[in-house]
Amino acid sequence: MKIFKCPNCSSTVFFENTQCVNCKNTLGYHWYTDKFAIPQTYNASFNNNLKFCFNHKYSVCNWLIEQSSQK
């Protein structure tokens, strides 16, 4: 099992996490960088162009995609 780090506080994050247990930031997995990120819509101090995929609203996916993507 791969272990990740929160981009805000560097606490341990597991692949299934959608929130950091330490700093409470909303997290998503960015497949391109193979790291967790905080979408800008959830924390404006993180300047990125990421959003959750379409399936996030069903609580079945934590992957991030580019804002310009249709899905």
C-alpha positions as CSV (number, residue, x, y, z in Angstrom):
1,M,0.0,0.0,0.0
2,K,1.4,3.4,-1.0
3,I,1.4,6.1,1.6
4,F,1.0,9.7,0.6
5,K,1.5,13.1,2.4
6,C,-0.9,16.0,2.8
7,P,0.2,18.9,0.7
8,N,-0.6,21.3,3.5
9,C,0.8,19.8,6.7
10,S,2.7,16.7,5.4
11,S,0.7,14.3,7.6
12,T,0.3,10.7,6.4
13,V,-2.6,10.3,3.9
14,F,-3.9,7.0,2.5
15,F,-5.3,6.6,-1.0
16,E,-8.9,6.3,0.3
17,N,-8.7,9.6,2.2
18,T,-10.7,12.6,1.0
19,Q,-9.7,14.8,4.0
20,C,-6.5,15.2,6.0
21,V,-7.1,14.0,9.6
22,N,-4.7,16.6,10.9
23,C,-5.4,19.9,9.2
24,K,-8.9,19.0,7.9
25,N,-8.2,20.2,4.3
26,T,-10.2,18.5,1.5
27,L,-7.9,16.2,-0.5
28,G,-8.0,14.6,-3.9
29,Y,-5.6,12.3,-5.8
30,H,-4.0,13.8,-8.8
31,W,-3.1,10.9,-11.1
32,Y,-0.7,12.9,-13.3
33,T,1.6,13.8,-10.4
34,D,0.8,10.7,-8.3
35,K,0.3,12.9,-5.3
36,F,-2.6,14.3,-3.2
37,A,-3.6,17.9,-3.8
38,I,-6.1,20.4,-2.4
39,P,-8.4,21.7,-5.1
40,Q,-8.4,25.5,-5.4
41,T,-12.2,25.6,-4.9
42,Y,-11.7,24.2,-1.4
43,N,-8.7,26.3,-0.4
44,A,-7.9,29.4,-2.4
45,S,-4.3,29.5,-1.1
46,F,-3.5,26.5,-3.3
47,N,-3.2,27.9,-6.8
48,N,-4.0,25.0,-9.1
49,N,-6.5,24.3,-11.8
50,L,-7.9,21.1,-10.3
51,K,-11.4,19.9,-9.6
52,F,-12.9,16.6,-8.5
53,C,-14.1,14.2,-11.2
54,F,-17.8,13.8,-12.0
55,N,-18.2,10.8,-9.7
56,H,-17.0,12.6,-6.6
57,K,-20.6,13.8,-6.0
58,Y,-21.5,10.1,-5.4
59,S,-18.7,9.7,-2.9
60,V,-17.1,7.0,-5.0
61,C,-14.1,8.8,-6.4
62,N,-11.4,11.1,-5.0
63,W,-9.5,11.7,-8.3
64,L,-8.7,15.2,-9.5
65,I,-8.9,16.5,-13.0
66,E,-8.1,19.8,-14.8
67,Q,-10.9,22.4,-14.5
68,S,-11.1,22.5,-18.3
69,S,-12.0,18.8,-18.5
70,Q,-15.6,18.0,-19.3
71,K,-16.0,15.1,-16.8
